[in-house]
Amino acid sequence: MGLGSTAKKIQGLSDRAEAMYKQVQQLQQRIIGLEEEMDDTHDTVKRLDHQIAEQRELLLAIADEQGIDGEQILADAAIDEAEQADESGQIDGSTQTTEPSNDADAGDSSESSAE
C-alpha cells in the first residue's frame, strides 16, 4: 500500500509540474508579445518624434516668412508652461513638453500665417 500512495503522490506532483510548465509557457508567450509591442511602440514614437521635428521646422520657417519670431513664441510658451507647472506643484521636466501648449503654438503660428 505504500507504493500505491507514493505513486499517487508522484502523479499529483507530475500533474502540478505539467500545469506549472504550461503557465510558464503562457507567460513566456505573453512576454514575447509585450516585447514585440514595445518594439513597435518604440518605432512609432521615434517616427512621430521625427515628424514633429519636421513640422516644427516647417512652422518656424512659415513664421519667419511672415515676420514672426517663432522661437520667441516657443520660449514664451515654455515659460508659461513652466510657471503653470510650478503653480500646480509639478516641477519635473515632463511637463515642459506637453502637447496642448505645442498645439496652441502651432495654432497661433498657422493663424498668423493665414492673415
N, C-alpha and C positions, 0 to 999 in steps of 0.2 A: 504494500500500500504506500510505502514511502516513495517508490519510483513513480507511481501514478500522480502523486501530489507534486513531485518535482517536475514531472512532465507538464502538468497544468501550469505551474509557475513559469516554466521556461516558455511555454506557448503564450502565456499572458505577457511576459517580457518581450517576446518576439513581436506580438501584435502591437504593443505600445511603441516599440522601436520603429516598426514599419509606419505607424501613424505619425511619429515624430519626423521620420525621414521625408514623408510626403509634405509635412508642414514646412520643413527646411527647403524642399524643392520649390514650394509655392512662394516662400519668402525670397528665395533666390531669383525667381522669375519676376517678382514684383520689384526687386532691387534693380534688376537689369532694365525693366521697363522704365523705372524712375530715372535711371542714368541716361537712357535714350531721350526721355522727355527733357531732362535737364540740358543735355547737349543741344537739342532742338531749340529750347528756350534761350540758351546762351547765344546760339547763332542768330536767332531773331532779334535779340537785344543788340547785338553787335551791328546788325543790318539797320535797325531803327536808329541807333546812335549815329551811324554814318549818314543816314538820310536827314536826321535832324541837323547835323553839322552842315550838310549841303544847303538845307533850307535856310538856316541862319545866315550863311554867307550870301545866299541869294537875296534875302530880306535886307541885309546890310548894304548890299550893292544897290538895291532899289531905293533904299532910304538915302544913300549917298547921292544918287541921281536926282532925287527930289530936294536935296539940300538939307536933309535931316541928319542929325548926328545920332545914328543908330546905337553906337557904343555908349553914348551918354544916356540914352533911353534905357538900355540894358543895365547900366550901372545904377541908375536911379531906381529901377525896379528891384534890383538886388538889395539895395539899401532899404527900400520899403519892406521888402520881404523879410530881411534880417530883423528889422525893428518889430515887425508883427510877430516873428518867431520868438524874439526876446520877451515881448509882452505876454505871450502865451506860455512862456517857460520852456520852449523848445529851442535849445541852444545848440543842438547837434548840427553838423554840417548838412544833413539830409534835407533840411527844409529850405536850403538855399537854391535848390534846383527843381522846385515843384513845377508842374506843368501849367497850373492856372495862370501864374504870372507870365510864363512864356507865351501862352495863348493870348493873353491881354496885350503883350508886347507885339505879337505878330498881328493882332487885330489893329492896333494903333498904327503900325507901320503900313499895313495894307490900306487902311482908311486914308492915311496921309498921302499915300502914293496914288490913290484913286482921285484925289482932289485936284 
